[in-house]
Amino acid sequence: MLTLDYRREPHGVYFLIDNKSFYASCECLARGFNPMKAPLVVMSEADNTNGGLVLATSPEAKRLYHLQANVSRQRDLPNDPRLVVVPPRMNLYIQRNLQINAIFNRFVADCDLLPYSIDESILDLTHSWHLFGDTPRQVAQRIQHTVRAELGLYTTVGIGDNPAQAKLALDLYAKHTDDLIGEIHYETVPEKIWSIADLTAVWGIGTRTAKRLNRLGIHNMYELAHTNPYLLKQHLGLIGTQLFAVAWGIDRSQVAQQTLPKEASLGNSQVLPRDYQDKTELETVIKEIGEQVAARLRHHHQLAGEISLSLGWSFATQTTTKQNGSHQAMRLDPTDNDQAITQQLLYLFERNWDGQAVRNLAVYLSKLQAKQGQQLSLFTGLEQQVRNDKLATTVDQIRDRFGFTKLVYTSSLLSGGTAIQRASLVGGHNGGNAYE
């Protein structure tokens, strides 16, 4: 049987802490409810086709009505007056996230704290846990009690010798124990990881990846751990090697070691409020997103040398055409100019759209370089180029000072325009007032 020598692997003390039913818990507490006992769901605004999407459910709402976050929709809600349905307030959740991580900072240095998402954080307590308790589990309990006492929120904690073990301990065990704490260590890998029969229960393995593993004769974590890693790499590439490491509880990453992207890019994406099939409406939204990304480019003092446009088809179109959408990219002379960027986006749109109903759009600018002066074109007069650059800078300054909606293009007032409504969103959802 294949064995690995863990003595040469990094041994630390890592916590992965999750705020239980975070959005729903924040809303329960804001209304004076017990977050573990009140049936409440946070639901995005309804649209014209599928109804609002359930973004978060309290444990009680999940138990009573079997609702699932990011799966259940408005049509799935029961006709029960006990169920409280509220819109999201992203500003409130961001504020709570900052408060929670401020508490974590009492236990670790800044470099040893990594906010993993809005409701999860990784803490490297290797060098500090002994200052706060006799065992790492005791420290985890102290953190839980502190967050609960100061903010009213319940937290679950996964403990491991590395970040991957902590993540698996959180997902597989902590969420199902009375004290909301789970542990995995190198010596417990056979018991805690290899015993998992459902591959999709493991972080990093989705349905499609599980099917690919099934075709290789792998149906559980024990079989994954005892498959030739070179075979996994041959059939799955780098992800195969990573999954093999996860099956053995191996992770050599360090929280304090920053990982930089190979190539920087700037972009924006949007799920449209309904299916768009009118060409003028689609062009309006593409222009809006292109102008928004160009403004971000100027804010970072960058020029872009490549642009890409992705169109995601509606559900009905995907069912009919068996295609998810289209993605095209093209090079351009380095620029941060609104007009230059939107013109190329519209060109890509014209070339790749054939009347399909579109439900989401994405624009990305890459091949970035620092702006050290204005890039001039041989095909536009010098004075006109200088005026365009000054105009864009003035528009940016006005929006920065008074808000985006104080100065918008008239096209955003046309049917299908989303820029004004999108300006009030945070993370794609209603920002709300953190103090309401």
Residue pairs with C-beta under 8 A, 6 or more apart in sequence:
1 226
2 225
2 226
4 248
4 250
6 186
9 161
9 162
9 186
9 250
9 252
10 161
10 162
10 251
10 252
10 254
11 161
11 162
11 186
12 124
12 126
12 161
12 162
13 124
13 125
13 126
13 129
13 136
13 159
13 161
14 122
14 123
14 124
14 125
14 126
14 159
14 160
14 161
14 162
14 163
14 165
14 166
14 255
15 122
15 123
15 125
15 136
15 140
15 143
15 157
15 158
15 159
15 166
16 116
16 120
16 121
16 122
16 123
16 157
16 158
16 160
16 163
16 166
16 167
16 169
16 170
17 104
17 120
17 121
17 123
17 143
17 155
17 156
17 157
17 158
17 170
18 119
18 120
18 155
18 156
18 157
18 158
18 170
18 174
18 175
19 25
19 96
19 100
19 119
19 120
19 147
19 153
19 154
19 155
20 35
20 59
20 153
20 154
20 155
20 156
20 175
20 180
21 35
21 56
21 57
21 58
21 59
21 62
22 56
22 93
22 96
22 118
22 119
22 153
23 42
23 55
23 56
23 88
23 93
23 119
24 35
24 40
24 41
24 42
24 56
24 57
24 58
24 61
25 35
25 58
25 152
25 153
25 154
26 89
26 92
26 93
26 96
26 153
27 40
27 42
27 84
27 86
27 89
27 92
28 34
28 35
28 38
28 40
28 58
29 35
29 151
29 152
29 153
30 92
30 436
31 38
31 40
31 84
33 40
33 84
35 58
35 59
35 152
35 153
35 154
36 58
36 59
36 60
36 154
37 60
38 58
38 60
38 84
39 58
39 60
39 61
39 64
39 65
39 80
39 82
39 83
39 84
40 57
40 58
40 60
40 61
40 83
40 84
40 85
40 86
41 54
41 55
41 56
41 57
41 58
41 61
41 67
41 72
41 77
41 83
41 84
41 85
41 86
42 54
42 55
42 56
42 57
42 86
42 87
42 88
43 52
43 53
43 54
43 55
43 74
43 77
43 85
43 86
43 87
43 88
44 52
44 53
44 55
44 87
44 88
44 429
44 430
45 52
45 87
45 430
46 52
46 74
47 273
47 274
48 273
48 274
48 275
49 274
49 275
49 314
49 315
50 73
50 74
50 75
50 315
51 73
51 74
51 75
52 73
52 74
53 70
53 72
53 73
53 74
54 67
54 68
54 69
54 70
54 71
54 72
54 73
54 74
54 76
54 77
55 69
55 70
55 88
55 429
56 69
57 67
57 68
57 69
57 72
61 67
61 83
62 68
64 80
64 83
65 77
65 78
65 80
65 83
67 76
67 77
77 83
77 85
87 430
87 432
88 429
88 430
88 432
89 430
89 431
89 432
89 433
89 434
89 436
90 425
90 426
90 427
90 429
90 430
90 431
90 432
91 426
91 431
91 432
91 433
91 434
92 432
92 433
92 434
92 436
93 118
93 119
94 118
94 426
94 434
95 434
96 151
96 153
97 115
97 118
97 119
99 150
99 151
100 121
100 147
100 151
100 153
100 155
101 113
101 115
101 121
103 143
103 146
103 147
103 150
103 151
104 113
104 121
104 123
104 143
105 113
106 146
107 123
107 125
107 128
107 129
107 132
107 139
107 143
108 123
108 124
108 125
108 128
109 128
111 255
111 256
112 123
112 124
112 125
112 126
112 127
112 128
112 255
112 256
113 121
113 122
113 123
113 124
113 255
114 121
114 122
114 123
114 255
115 121
116 122
118 427
120 170
122 163
122 166
122 255
123 255
124 254
124 255
124 256
125 136
125 139
129 136
129 139
132 138
132 139
132 142
133 139
133 141
133 142
136 159
137 159
137 181
137 183
140 157
140 159
140 181
141 179
141 181
143 155
143 157
144 154
144 155
144 157
144 180
144 181
147 153
147 155
148 154
148 155
154 180
155 180
156 170
156 174
156 175
156 180
156 181
156 182
157 170
157 174
157 180
157 181
157 182
158 165
158 166
158 167
158 168
158 169
158 170
158 171
158 173
158 174
158 181
158 182
158 183
158 184
159 166
159 169
159 181
159 182
159 183
159 184
160 166
160 167
160 168
160 169
160 183
160 184
160 185
160 249
161 184
161 185
161 186
161 249
162 249
162 250
162 251
162 252
162 253
163 251
163 253
163 255
164 245
164 246
164 249
164 250
164 251
165 184
165 185
165 186
165 249
165 251
166 184
167 203
168 184
168 192
168 193
168 202
168 203
168 246
168 249
169 182
169 183
169 184
169 192
170 182
171 201
171 202
171 203
172 182
172 184
172 192
172 196
172 201
172 202
173 182
173 183
173 184
173 192
174 180
174 181
174 182
175 182
176 182
184 192
184 193
184 249
185 249
186 249
189 248
189 249
192 249
193 221
193 225
193 246
193 247
193 248
193 249
194 220
194 221
194 222
194 225
194 247
195 221
195 222
196 202
196 220
196 221
197 219
197 220
197 221
198 220
199 205
199 209
199 210
199 213
199 218
199 219
199 220
199 221
199 224
200 206
200 207
200 210
202 221
202 246
203 246
204 242
204 243
204 246
205 213
205 243
209 236
209 239
209 243
212 235
212 236
213 219
213 224
213 236
213 243
216 227
216 231
216 232
216 235
217 223
217 227
218 224
218 227
221 247
224 232
224 243
224 244
224 247
225 244
225 247
225 248
227 244
229 240
229 241
229 244
231 240
232 240
232 241
232 243
232 244
233 240
233 241
234 240
236 243
245 251
253 259
263 366
263 367
264 366
264 368
265 364
265 365
265 366
265 368
266 293
266 296
266 297
266 300
266 302
266 304
266 364
266 365
266 366
266 368
267 293
267 308
267 362
267 363
267 364
267 365
268 289
268 292
268 293
268 296
268 362
268 363
269 310
269 360
269 361
269 362
269 363
270 285
270 289
270 360
270 361
270 362
270 418
270 422
270 428
271 359
271 360
271 428
272 285
272 358
272 359
272 360
272 361
272 418
273 418
273 421
275 314
275 316
275 357
275 358
275 359
276 282
276 285
276 357
276 358
276 359
276 416
277 355
277 356
277 357
277 358
278 415
278 416
279 353
280 414
280 415
280 416
281 414
281 415
281 416
281 417
282 349
282 353
282 358
282 416
283 346
283 349
284 411
284 412
284 414
284 416
284 417
285 361
285 416
285 417
285 418
286 309
286 342
286 345
286 346
286 349
286 361
286 363
287 342
287 345
287 346
287 409
287 411
288 409
288 411
288 412
288 417
288 418
288 419
288 422
289 361
289 363
290 338
290 341
290 342
290 345
290 363
291 338
291 341
291 342
291 409
292 419
293 341
293 363
293 364
293 365
294 336
294 337
294 338
294 341
294 342
294 365
294 392
295 338
295 392
295 395
295 396
295 399
297 303
297 304
297 336
297 365
297 368
298 336
298 371
298 392
298 393
298 396
299 396
301 370
301 371
302 336
302 368
302 369
302 370
302 371
303 334
303 335
303 336
303 368
303 369
303 370
303 371
303 375
304 332
304 334
304 335
304 336
304 341
304 365
304 366
304 367
304 368
305 331
305 332
305 333
305 334
305 366
305 367
305 368
305 369
306 329
306 330
306 331
306 332
306 365
306 366
306 367
307 329
307 330
307 332
307 341
307 344
307 345
307 348
307 363
307 364
307 365
307 366
308 327
308 328
308 329
308 330
308 348
308 362
308 363
308 364
308 365
308 366
309 327
309 328
309 329
309 345
309 348
309 349
309 352
309 361
309 362
309 363
310 325
310 326
310 327
310 361
310 362
310 363
310 364
311 325
311 326
311 327
311 349
311 352
311 353
311 356
311 358
311 360
311 361
312 324
312 325
312 358
312 359
312 360
312 361
312 362
313 321
313 323
313 324
313 325
313 356
313 357
313 358
313 359
314 356
314 357
314 358
314 359
315 359
316 357
317 323
317 356
317 357
318 324
318 325
321 356
325 356
325 358
325 360
326 352
326 353
328 348
328 351
328 352
329 348
330 344
330 347
330 348
331 367
332 340
332 341
332 344
333 340
333 375
333 377
334 367
334 369
334 375
335 341
335 375
336 371
336 392
337 388
337 389
337 392
338 392
339 388
341 365
345 363
374 385
374 386
374 389
376 382
376 385
377 385
395 407
398 406
398 407
399 406
399 407
403 423
404 419
404 423
405 420
405 423
408 419
408 420
409 419
411 417
412 418
412 419
412 420
413 420
424 430
424 431
425 431
